[in-house]
Amino acid sequence: MSSEAAVSLRGISKCFPIYAKPGDRLRQFLFPPVARVAGAKARNYYDEYWALRDVSFEVFPGEQIGIVGRNGAGKSTLLQIICGTLKPTTGTVDVRGRVAALLELGAGFNPELTGAENIYLNGSVLGLTNDEIAERYDSIVAFADIPGFIDQPVKQYSSGMYMRLAFAVAVHVEPDILVVDEALSVGDEAYQRKCHARIRKLRDNGATILFVSHSAGHVTEVCDRAVLIDRGEVLAMGTPKSVVSRYQKLLYARTERQDEIRASLLDDYRGGVGSLDTPALPAARRAVAQPGGDEAYWDAGLVSQSVVDFPSRGCIIKEPGIFTISGERVNVLRPDEDYLYKYQVCFDRDAVGVRFGMMVKTKAGVELAGWVSHPEDSPLPHVVAGSTYEVSIRFRNVFNADTYFMNAGVAGMDGEHETYLARAVDVVMFRSMRVAGSLATGFINFQGQASWEADR
């Protein structure tokens, strides 16, 4: 990775004027200049809305950065400033290399022109010559995969067709920096997979990728780093797993607690906590109980350093852990054996529609497998305040040799909607043993069997 940043943001802030009445816009245009000429103090006829406040970070060549945050957080404004379609009110932005952007569907297209004509128009806007576009034309059309419409005006296209053509042009420009603002959510699953494969190819070739996504799983799976933005301010920056955990903590908090949690995240970030990666495990590990052979055992050094407890909505999760069927606490597991994941739930107020659950994730935060105690249409109907439930979920260790993390969660009804009453992320850490001679690859051993026969 190059030591010189592809994108460098320093103190970026963006203010938009908000006019209460249409006539105020004209007054603002006419009267302040007159006041300044007369030597008087100019009056503003608008309110200020700061979409971004003092945003600073760098992105390096070959990095894929995910930007997450609630609606209206300032994510799209930030991408537009990076692309140059907006100017910051304060601060500086340096972008090195050719930029291709998918900020909104059809941006850079003329709706009256055909798809073929817009390929040349958009390609030239992105810096290609007509000869370079002609060389890539057939490949662009094939990638867009909109047979029968390439010679039709794009005003007749569906949103999905717009996206296909815009993305096809953008990636064939072979940009140094690709910026995507949730545009890929429009296509079907097969096409999304095709687009993400092409993005990976661009990144592998040294391109820098910045994109906005509401999919936490996708961010943790494909990104090198992530940034959490809320109300125009950066609240966290670092590994996707740590940033997504903080984002979800804010997202699922009760309305009356969101300001408190947001302030805590902002303080952590400014103090350096919000930009730290998950600390390394202790080098020296002391096994409290380690039976001989390949039996499961407890490793005292295998303790999660990335636990995130979500705000309580009426209950608390206590004492989570993995146990053998005979009741011994363990965190180094034999493959292909059954274990019990247990935790207590203490309710301090009545709850309805309750379900208990768990999730297993990789070190990068990719969700691998989960389970819930009740179907969605038949949860526990009513739980009385003061009750304590012992939750036990039996599972088979089908995970290949690696380190994994487990969540614990309690869901219940808040009005007409199901929400988390309590949630603990990365609350248990475990390691799956290596099996000599195993042919399984990836994270999950699905115990496949291969057979073959020579063709005579």
C-alpha positions in Angstrom: 0.0 0.0 0.0 1.3 3.4 -1.0 2.4 5.7 1.9 0.8 8.7 0.0 -2.9 9.1 0.7 -5.3 8.8 -2.3 -7.9 10.9 -0.4 -6.9 13.4 2.4 -9.6 15.3 4.3 -8.6 18.0 6.8 -11.1 19.9 8.9 -14.0 19.5 6.4 -17.2 21.3 7.3 -20.2 22.0 5.1 -23.0 24.5 5.9 -26.2 24.8 3.9 -28.5 27.8 4.2 -32.1 26.9 5.1 -34.7 29.5 4.1 -38.1 29.7 5.9 -39.8 31.4 2.9 -39.0 31.5 -0.8 -38.8 35.3 -0.7 -35.9 35.1 1.9 -33.6 33.7 -0.8 -34.1 36.8 -2.9 -33.7 39.1 0.1 -30.4 37.3 1.0 -29.2 37.8 -2.6 -30.1 41.5 -2.7 -29.7 43.1 0.7 -26.4 41.9 2.3 -24.3 43.3 -0.6 -26.1 46.6 -0.2 -25.5 46.6 3.5 -21.8 45.9 3.1 -21.5 48.8 0.6 -23.1 51.1 3.1 -20.8 49.9 5.8 -23.6 48.3 7.9 -23.6 44.8 9.3 -25.3 42.4 6.8 -28.3 40.5 8.0 -28.7 36.8 7.1 -32.2 35.7 6.0 -31.5 32.0 6.5 -30.7 29.5 9.2 -27.5 27.5 9.1 -27.5 23.7 8.8 -24.1 22.1 9.2 -24.2 18.8 7.4 -20.5 18.1 8.2 -18.3 19.4 11.1 -14.6 19.1 11.2 -14.2 15.8 9.4 -10.6 14.6 9.0 -9.1 11.3 7.8 -7.0 9.8 5.0 -7.7 6.9 2.6 -4.8 5.1 1.0 -4.5 3.4 -2.4 -5.9 -0.1 -2.4 -8.1 0.5 0.7 -11.8 -0.2 0.8 -13.5 2.1 3.2 -17.2 1.7 4.4 -19.0 4.8 5.6 -21.9 4.0 7.9 -24.4 6.2 9.8 -28.1 7.0 10.2 -30.2 8.7 7.5 -29.2 12.4 7.4 -25.8 11.8 9.0 -23.9 13.6 6.3 -22.5 10.5 4.4 -23.7 11.6 1.0 -22.5 15.1 1.5 -19.1 13.8 2.4 -18.9 11.7 -0.8 -20.0 14.6 -2.9 -17.2 16.8 -1.5 -14.6 14.0 -2.2 -15.9 13.8 -5.7 -15.8 17.6 -6.2 -19.5 18.1 -6.9 -19.8 20.1 -3.6 -17.3 22.5 -2.1 -16.6 22.5 1.6 -17.4 25.5 3.7 -14.2 25.1 5.6 -11.3 22.7 5.3 -9.4 21.2 2.5 -9.7 18.0 0.4 -6.9 16.5 -1.7 -7.8 13.7 -4.1 -5.0 12.0 -6.2 -6.1 10.1 -9.3 -9.0 9.6 -11.6 -12.4 9.4 -9.7 -15.5 7.5 -10.9 -18.6 8.1 -8.8 -22.0 6.6 -8.5 -23.6 9.2 -6.2 -27.1 8.9 -7.5 -28.8 6.9 -10.3 -28.4 8.4 -13.7 -26.0 11.2 -12.6 -24.1 12.3 -15.6 -26.7 10.9 -18.0 -28.8 12.9 -20.5 -32.3 11.4 -20.3 -33.0 12.3 -23.9 -30.0 10.4 -25.3 -29.9 6.7 -25.8 -27.9 4.3 -23.6 -25.2 4.0 -26.3 -24.9 7.8 -26.6 -24.7 8.2 -22.8 -21.9 5.7 -22.7 -19.8 8.1 -24.8 -21.1 11.1 -22.9 -20.5 9.7 -19.4 -17.2 8.1 -20.4 -15.9 11.4 -21.7 -17.0 13.2 -18.4 -15.0 10.6 -16.5 -11.9 11.3 -18.6 -11.8 8.8 -21.4 -11.2 9.7 -25.1 -13.6 8.6 -27.8 -11.1 6.0 -28.9 -10.8 4.6 -25.4 -14.6 4.4 -25.1 -14.9 2.7 -28.4 -12.3 0.0 -27.3 -14.4 -0.7 -24.2 -17.9 -0.2 -25.7 -18.7 -3.8 -26.3 -17.5 -4.8 -22.8 -19.6 -2.0 -21.2 -22.7 -3.1 -23.0 -22.1 -6.8 -22.1 -21.6 -5.9 -18.4 -24.7 -3.6 -18.2 -26.8 -6.5 -19.6 -29.8 -4.5 -20.7 -30.5 -6.2 -24.1 -32.9 -4.4 -26.3 -32.6 -1.1 -24.5 -29.1 0.1 -25.3 -30.4 2.1 -28.3 -33.4 3.5 -26.4 -33.5 6.9 -24.5 -32.5 6.4 -20.9 -35.6 8.3 -19.8 -37.4 5.0 -20.6 -35.1 3.0 -18.3 -36.1 1.6 -14.9 -34.0 2.5 -11.9 -32.2 -0.9 -12.1 -31.3 -0.3 -15.7 -30.0 3.1 -14.9 -27.8 1.6 -12.2 -26.5 -1.2 -14.5 -25.4 1.2 -17.2 -23.9 3.8 -14.8 -21.9 1.1 -12.9 -20.7 -0.5 -16.2 -19.3 2.8 -17.4 -17.8 3.7 -14.1 -15.8 0.4 -13.6 -14.6 0.3 -17.2 -13.0 3.7 -16.7 -10.6 1.8 -14.5 -10.6 4.6 -11.9 -8.0 5.2 -9.2 -10.8 6.0 -6.8 -14.4 4.5 -7.0 -17.1 6.2 -4.9 -20.4 4.5 -4.5 -23.4 5.9 -2.6 -25.8 3.0 -2.0 -26.5 2.7 -5.7 -25.8 -1.0 -5.8 -28.8 -1.7 -3.6 -31.1 -1.2 -6.6 -30.0 -4.3 -8.6 -31.0 -7.9 -8.1 -28.9 -10.2 -6.0 -27.1 -11.8 -9.0 -26.1 -8.5 -10.4 -25.0 -7.1 -7.0 -22.7 -10.1 -6.7 -21.3 -9.4 -10.2 -20.7 -5.7 -9.2 -19.0 -6.6 -5.9 -16.8 -9.0 -7.7 -15.8 -6.3 -10.1 -15.1 -3.9 -7.2 -12.8 -6.5 -5.6 -10.9 -6.8 -8.9 -10.5 -3.0 -9.0 -9.3 -3.0 -5.4 -6.9 -5.8 -6.1 -5.4 -3.8 -8.9 -4.7 -0.9 -6.5 -7.9 1.2 -6.7 -9.3 2.9 -3.7 -13.0 2.2 -2.8 -15.3 4.4 -0.7 -18.9 3.5 -0.3 -21.9 4.1 1.8 -23.8 1.0 3.0 -26.6 0.2 5.4 -25.5 -3.5 5.4 -23.4 -4.1 8.4 -22.5 -7.6 7.2 -21.2 -6.3 3.9 -19.1 -3.6 5.5 -17.4 -6.1 7.9 -16.9 -8.6 5.1 -15.3 -6.5 2.4 -13.8 -3.4 4.0 -10.4 -2.7 5.4 -11.7 0.2 7.6 -14.9 1.9 8.4 -16.1 5.3 9.5 -19.2 6.1 11.6 -20.7 9.5 10.9 -23.6 11.0 12.9 -25.0 14.5 12.6 -22.0 15.5 10.5 -19.4 14.4 13.0 -17.1 11.3 13.0 -17.9 9.2 16.0 -15.6 6.2 15.3 -13.0 5.1 12.8 -11.1 1.8 12.7 -11.7 -1.9 12.0 -15.1 -2.5 10.4 -16.1 -4.8 13.3 -15.5 -2.2 16.0 -17.1 0.6 14.0 -20.2 -1.4 13.1 -20.6 -2.5 16.8 -20.7 1.2 17.8 -23.0 2.1 15.0 -25.5 -0.6 16.0 -25.3 0.4 19.6 -26.4 3.9 18.6 -28.9 2.7 16.1 -30.8 0.4 18.5 -30.7 2.6 21.5 -33.9 4.0 22.9 -34.6 7.5 21.7 -34.1 9.1 25.1 -30.6 7.5 25.4 -29.3 8.2 21.9 -27.9 11.6 22.8 -26.1 10.1 25.8 -24.6 7.2 23.7 -23.7 9.6 20.9 -21.8 11.9 23.3 -20.0 8.9 24.8 -18.9 7.7 21.3 -17.7 11.2 20.4 -15.7 11.5 23.6 -14.1 8.1 23.0 -13.2 9.0 19.4 -11.7 12.3 20.4 -9.8 10.5 23.1 -8.5 7.9 20.7 -10.6 5.0 21.9 -13.0 5.1 18.9 -10.1 4.6 16.4 -8.4 1.7 18.0 -8.5 -1.8 16.6 -9.3 -4.8 18.7 -6.3 -5.3 21.1 -4.2 -8.3 20.5 -4.6 -11.3 22.7 -2.2 -11.7 25.6 0.9 -13.5 24.4 1.1 -15.8 27.5 -2.0 -17.9 28.1 -2.6 -20.0 31.2 -5.0 -22.9 30.9 -6.9 -23.4 34.2 -8.1 -26.8 33.2 -6.7 -28.6 30.2 -7.4 -32.3 30.1 -5.0 -34.5 28.2 -5.6 -35.5 24.5 -7.9 -33.5 22.3 -10.7 -32.8 24.8 -12.3 -29.4 25.0 -10.9 -27.1 27.7 -10.9 -23.7 29.2 -8.1 -21.2 28.2 -8.0 -18.3 30.7 -6.3 -16.0 28.1 -8.9 -16.4 25.5 -11.1 -13.5 26.6 -12.9 -11.1 24.3 -11.5 -7.5 24.3 -14.2 -6.1 22.0 -17.4 -6.6 24.1 -20.1 -4.0 23.3 -23.2 -4.0 25.6 -26.2 -2.3 24.2 -28.5 -0.1 26.4 -31.0 -2.1 28.4 -34.7 -1.9 27.5 -36.0 -3.8 30.5 -33.6 -6.7 30.9 -29.9 -7.5 31.4 -27.8 -10.4 30.0 -25.5 -12.0 32.6 -22.9 -14.8 32.7 -22.7 -15.9 29.1 -20.5 -18.9 28.4 -20.0 -22.1 26.5 -20.3 -25.4 28.4 -19.9 -29.1 27.6 -23.0 -31.3 27.7 -21.7 -32.5 31.1 -21.5 -28.9 32.4 -17.8 -27.9 32.2 -17.1 -24.4 31.1 -14.9 -24.4 28.0 -13.7 -22.0 25.2 -11.4 -24.3 23.1 -13.8 -26.7 21.4 -13.4 -30.0 19.7 -14.9 -30.1 16.2 -18.1 -32.0 15.5 -19.1 -32.1 19.1 -22.2 -30.7 20.9 -22.0 -27.8 23.3 -24.3 -25.5 25.3 -24.2 -21.7 25.0 -25.8 -20.4 28.2 -26.6 -17.0 29.7 -29.0 -15.5 32.2 -31.6 -12.8 31.5 -32.9 -10.7 34.4 -36.0 -8.7 33.6 -36.5 -5.4 35.6 -39.9 -4.7 33.9 -42.6 -6.5 32.1 -42.0 -7.6 28.5 -44.1 -9.1 25.7 -43.2 -11.1 22.6 -39.8 -12.3 24.0 -37.3 -14.3 22.1 -33.7 -15.3 23.0 -30.9 -15.7 20.5 -27.3 -16.0 19.7 -24.9 -15.3 16.7 -21.4 -16.6 15.8 -19.1 -14.3 14.0 -15.6 -14.3 12.6 -12.8 -12.2 13.8 -13.7 -9.7 11.1 -17.3 -9.6 12.3 -18.9 -11.6 9.5 -22.0 -13.4 10.7 -21.7 -17.1 10.2 -24.6 -18.8 12.1 -27.2 -17.9 14.6 -30.3 -19.4 16.4 -33.4 -18.1 18.2 -35.5 -19.7 20.9 -38.9 -19.1 19.4 -40.5 -18.6 16.0 -41.3 -15.0 15.1 -45.1 -15.8 15.3 -45.0 -17.6 18.6 -42.7 -15.9 21.1 -43.0 -15.9 24.9 -46.3 -13.9 25.2 -45.5 -12.2 28.6 -42.6 -12.0 31.0 -43.1 -10.6 34.5 -40.8 -8.0 36.0 -38.4 -9.6 38.4 -38.1 -12.9 36.4 -34.8 -14.5 35.6 -34.5 -16.9 32.7 -31.7 -19.4 32.1 -31.2 -19.6 28.4 -29.4 -22.6 26.9 -28.9 -23.2 23.2 -27.4 -26.5 22.1 -25.1 -26.3 19.1 -22.7 -28.5 17.2 -19.2 -27.1 16.6 -19.1 -27.2 12.8 -16.4 -24.5 12.6 -13.0 -25.0 11.2 -9.8 -24.2 13.1 -9.9 -20.4 13.9 -11.1 -18.0 16.6 -14.7 -16.9 16.7 -17.0 -14.6 18.7 -20.6 -15.0 20.0 -23.3 -12.5 20.6 -26.3 -12.9 23.0 -29.6 -11.1 22.4 -33.1 -10.7 23.8 -35.8 -9.5 21.5 -39.3 -8.2 22.5 -42.1 -6.0 21.3 -41.9 -2.3 21.5 -45.4 -1.2 20.4 -46.0 -3.0 17.1 -42.3 -3.6 16.3 -39.8 -6.1 17.5 -36.6 -4.7 18.9 -33.7 -5.6 21.1 -34.4 -5.5 24.8 -30.8 -6.4 25.5 -27.8 -7.3 23.3 -24.2 -8.1 24.0 -21.8 -8.2 21.0 -18.6 -10.3 21.1 -19.4 -11.3 24.7 -17.9 -14.8 24.3 -14.7 -15.8 22.4 -13.8 -19.3 21.5 -11.4 -21.3 19.4 -12.1 -24.4 17.4 -9.3 -27.0 17.4 -7.5 -28.0 14.3 -8.2 -31.5 12.9 -5.2 -33.3 11.4 -5.9 -34.3 7.8 -9.2 -32.4 7.5 -10.2 -31.6 3.9 -12.6 -28.8 4.9 -11.9 -25.3 3.8 -13.4 -21.9 4.8 -15.1 -21.4 8.1 -17.7 -24.1 8.2 -17.1 -27.8 7.8 -20.2 -29.1 6.1 -18.8 -32.6 6.0 -18.9 -33.0 2.3 -17.8 -36.2 0.5 -16.1 -36.2 -2.8 -16.1 -39.0 -5.4 -14.6 -39.3 -8.8 -14.3 -41.7 -11.7 -11.9 -41.6 -14.6 -13.7 -41.1 -18.0 -12.7 -44.1 -20.1 
